[in-house]
Amino acid sequence: MVGTRVAPDNNDIVVWKLDDSAAPFINSSTSPSAVSHAISDLATLSGTVLLRQSSPFAVSGANGSVQFTATNSGSPRNFISGANNFEPAFPLSISGWLNLRSYNTTGFVQHPINKQDTAGVWSGITFDVVFMQNQSTGSSTYFFGLSTAGAQGTRQNFTVPLNTWIHIGLTYDGSNQITYLNGNIVAQWSSTGATTWGGHGPWWWGAIPAGSGNPEETAMSVCDFRFANIARPQSYFQNIYQQAILNNTGQQSVSTTFYKMRAFDLYYTTIPVYWNDSIISYANAPASPSGDGLGPIEIMDAWKVLNV
């Protein structure tokens, strides 16, 4: 079963579907204000990267995904990178799909998407302008943010579930950054100033493209990353997730699939609730213990029951 991919709109200046059969990974945006291919295509494919894998929108091929196997140390460096001079101004929205297969149990940093400050090197004096990463060994907490002048590294943590496709979003309107996970707000903070793009480093997925340290390649699949020249409302992210996952019931005339689901309380972040249902939805979920609502849905188990 696959979900419905919401088509990009005229605000999407870059759309990296990441379903290409080879490099370059092109900007497929059809917006009148789309960034030129010379600036926005991801030209570099390095090492062993699995292309056209399963995604929320296809079993394989077109509308598929890119999969990284997670080489944490040594070689090779497996990554997709480029578009060094694609450096959009705010207001800005960044969003895309991620399927994380394991947490950080190795001592290496995990970073599903980054835009590096400096090209060609990686050291203690270089930073990420756009960063999504986890620095804690054995932890499920991540942060997703955009550096601005005087606010390098500003972020808030949130939890990423394993082995399920999640939709991640980040908006910046010049005053506030908001992180969305599956249409839910999971972090927000005040942040002012222009972005500090520095030495025009690459956008990259997979291993760190260059440097003397370890590759730190995340075990993940990614697809359909978009960059819009507005700060998207929450309803946009909710609709993206709804069409791809929550409406994905398929055609099952012989059996019905049931799911065991879990979601953590947004205030008591260590307290989850569990429920079973035939649709992936909050509709029949227990009330959140704090009353502040529930975070992203995690699928704990699934089974089929014959329709008789």
C-alpha positions in Angstrom: 0.0 0.0 0.0 1.2 3.5 -0.8 0.0 6.9 0.1 -0.7 10.0 -1.9 2.0 12.5 -2.6 0.8 16.1 -2.3 2.0 18.0 -5.3 4.4 20.9 -4.8 3.0 24.4 -5.2 4.3 27.7 -6.4 6.0 28.5 -3.1 8.3 25.4 -3.4 11.5 26.8 -4.9 13.4 23.5 -4.5 12.0 20.0 -4.5 14.5 17.1 -4.1 12.4 14.0 -4.5 15.6 11.9 -4.1 14.0 9.2 -6.4 16.6 9.6 -9.2 18.2 6.5 -10.7 21.6 8.2 -10.7 23.3 11.6 -10.0 22.5 14.4 -10.3 19.5 14.6 -8.0 17.6 17.3 -9.7 15.4 20.1 -8.4 12.0 19.0 -9.7 10.2 22.2 -8.6 7.8 23.7 -11.2 7.3 27.0 -9.3 7.8 30.1 -11.4 10.3 31.2 -8.7 12.2 27.9 -8.7 16.0 28.1 -8.3 18.0 27.3 -11.4 19.3 23.8 -11.9 22.9 25.1 -12.1 22.5 26.2 -8.4 20.1 23.7 -6.9 20.9 20.2 -8.3 22.7 17.8 -6.0 25.6 16.7 -8.2 27.6 14.3 -6.0 26.8 10.7 -5.3 29.6 9.0 -3.4 30.2 5.5 -2.1 27.4 2.9 -1.9 23.9 4.4 -1.7 20.8 2.4 -2.4 18.6 4.3 -4.9 14.9 4.0 -5.7 14.0 2.2 -2.5 10.6 1.9 -0.9 8.9 5.2 0.2 5.5 6.3 1.4 4.6 6.8 -2.3 6.0 3.8 -4.1 7.4 0.3 -3.6 10.4 1.3 -5.7 11.4 3.4 -8.7 9.8 6.8 -9.4 8.6 8.4 -6.1 11.0 6.0 -4.3 13.6 7.0 -1.7 17.3 6.9 -1.0 18.6 4.5 1.6 21.9 4.7 3.6 23.4 1.7 5.3 25.2 3.5 8.2 29.0 3.5 7.9 29.9 5.1 11.2 33.7 4.8 11.0 36.4 4.1 8.4 35.4 4.2 4.8 33.7 4.6 2.4 31.8 7.8 2.8 28.4 7.2 1.5 26.5 10.4 0.7 24.6 12.6 -1.6 25.6 16.3 -1.6 25.9 19.5 -3.6 23.9 22.7 -4.3 26.5 24.6 -2.3 25.2 28.0 -3.5 21.5 27.2 -2.8 21.2 29.5 0.3 17.6 30.7 0.6 16.5 33.8 2.6 13.7 33.8 5.2 10.8 33.3 5.4 11.6 29.7 4.8 10.1 26.3 5.2 12.0 23.0 4.9 10.2 19.6 5.0 10.8 16.0 4.0 10.3 12.4 4.8 12.6 10.2 7.0 12.6 6.6 8.1 15.2 6.0 10.8 16.3 2.4 11.4 18.3 2.8 14.6 19.2 5.2 17.3 22.7 6.5 18.1 24.2 3.6 20.0 27.8 3.9 18.6 28.9 7.2 20.1 28.8 8.9 16.7 26.6 11.9 15.9 23.5 11.2 13.7 22.5 13.9 11.2 19.8 13.1 8.7 20.0 16.4 6.8 22.6 19.2 7.0 23.8 22.3 5.2 27.5 22.8 6.1 28.9 26.3 6.6 32.3 25.6 4.9 33.0 23.7 1.7 35.6 21.0 1.6 36.5 20.7 5.3 35.0 19.6 8.6 36.6 20.7 11.8 35.8 22.3 15.2 35.6 25.7 13.6 33.0 24.8 11.0 29.3 24.7 11.7 26.0 23.6 10.2 23.6 26.3 9.0 20.7 23.9 8.7 21.1 21.0 11.1 19.1 17.9 12.1 21.0 15.7 14.4 21.4 13.7 17.6 24.5 14.0 19.7 23.5 11.6 22.5 24.5 8.0 22.5 21.5 5.7 22.9 19.0 8.5 22.7 16.0 9.0 20.5 16.0 12.8 20.8 16.9 15.0 17.8 16.9 18.7 17.1 16.2 20.4 13.8 17.1 24.1 13.3 18.4 26.9 11.2 21.4 29.0 12.3 20.9 32.8 12.3 23.3 35.6 13.1 24.0 35.4 16.8 22.0 32.2 17.3 24.3 29.4 16.1 23.0 26.1 17.5 19.7 27.3 18.9 17.4 24.3 19.1 15.0 22.1 21.1 14.9 18.3 21.3 12.1 16.0 20.2 11.7 12.3 19.8 11.9 10.4 16.5 10.2 7.0 16.3 12.0 4.1 14.6 11.2 2.0 11.5 8.3 4.1 10.3 8.1 7.0 7.8 7.8 10.4 9.5 7.3 13.8 8.0 9.6 16.5 9.4 9.2 20.2 8.9 10.9 23.4 9.9 9.7 27.0 9.4 11.4 30.3 10.1 9.6 33.6 9.6 12.4 35.9 10.9 11.2 35.8 14.5 10.4 32.2 15.3 11.5 28.7 14.3 9.0 25.9 14.6 9.7 22.2 14.1 6.8 19.9 13.0 6.7 16.1 13.3 3.8 14.3 11.5 1.9 17.6 11.6 2.5 18.1 15.3 4.5 21.0 16.8 7.3 19.4 18.7 9.7 22.4 19.2 9.5 26.2 18.8 11.7 29.0 19.9 12.4 32.7 19.2 15.2 33.3 16.7 16.1 36.5 14.9 18.6 37.6 12.3 19.6 36.6 8.8 21.0 33.2 8.0 24.8 33.0 8.1 25.7 30.8 5.2 29.4 31.4 5.6 31.7 29.6 3.2 29.1 28.0 1.0 29.3 24.4 2.1 27.1 21.6 0.7 23.7 20.3 1.5 24.1 16.6 2.3 22.4 13.4 3.4 24.3 10.3 4.6 27.9 10.6 5.7 29.8 13.8 6.3 31.2 14.6 2.8 34.7 15.7 3.9 37.0 16.0 6.9 39.4 14.1 9.1 36.7 12.6 11.4 34.4 9.6 11.0 31.7 9.4 8.3 28.9 9.3 11.0 26.4 8.0 8.4 22.9 7.6 9.7 20.9 4.3 9.2 17.9 5.9 7.3 15.9 6.4 4.2 14.9 9.8 3.0 12.8 11.3 0.2 10.9 14.3 -1.0 12.6 17.3 0.7 11.1 20.7 -0.2 12.1 24.3 0.4 9.4 27.0 0.2 9.8 30.7 0.3 7.1 31.1 3.0 6.6 30.0 6.6 4.1 27.2 6.1 1.1 26.9 8.6 0.6 23.8 10.6 -2.3 22.8 8.4 0.2 22.3 5.5 2.2 19.7 7.4 -0.9 18.0 8.7 -2.3 17.6 5.2 1.0 16.2 3.8 1.1 13.6 6.6 -2.7 12.9 6.3 -2.5 12.2 2.6 0.6 9.9 2.7 -0.1 8.0 5.9 -3.4 8.4 7.6 -5.5 8.0 4.4 -3.5 5.0 3.3 -6.0 2.3 3.9 -5.5 0.4 0.6 -7.8 -2.2 -0.9 -8.2 -5.0 1.6 -11.3 -7.0 0.8 -10.1 -10.2 2.4 -8.6 -9.0 5.6 -8.3 -6.0 7.9 -5.1 -4.7 9.3 -5.0 -3.7 13.0 -2.3 -1.6 14.6 -0.9 -1.3 18.1 0.0 2.4 18.5 1.9 4.5 21.0 2.2 8.2 21.5 3.9 10.2 24.2 2.3 13.0 26.1 3.5 16.4 24.9 4.0 17.6 28.5 5.0 14.4 30.3 7.4 13.4 27.6 8.3 10.1 29.2 4.7 8.9 29.6 3.1 7.1 26.6 -0.4 5.9 26.0 -1.2 2.8 23.9 -4.2 1.9 21.8 -5.3 -0.5 19.0 -7.2 0.5 15.9 -7.7 -0.5 12.2 -6.5 3.0 11.1 -3.4 4.9 12.0 -5.2 7.8 13.7 -5.7 9.6 17.0 -9.5 9.1 16.7 -9.7 6.4 19.3 -6.6 7.2 21.3 -6.8 7.6 25.1 -6.7 11.2 26.4 -3.2 12.6 27.0 -2.4 12.4 30.8 -1.5 16.1 31.0 -4.3 17.3 28.7 -1.8 19.0 26.4 -2.2 16.5 23.7 -0.2 13.6 22.2 3.0 13.6 20.1 3.7 11.6 16.9 2.1 8.2 16.5 4.5 5.2 16.6 3.4 1.8 15.2 4.4 -0.9 17.7 2.8 -3.9 16.0 0.5 -4.8 13.2 -1.6 -7.9 12.4 -4.3 -9.0 9.9 -7.7 -10.4 10.7 -9.8 -12.2 8.1 -13.0 -10.5 7.1 -15.7 -13.2 7.6 
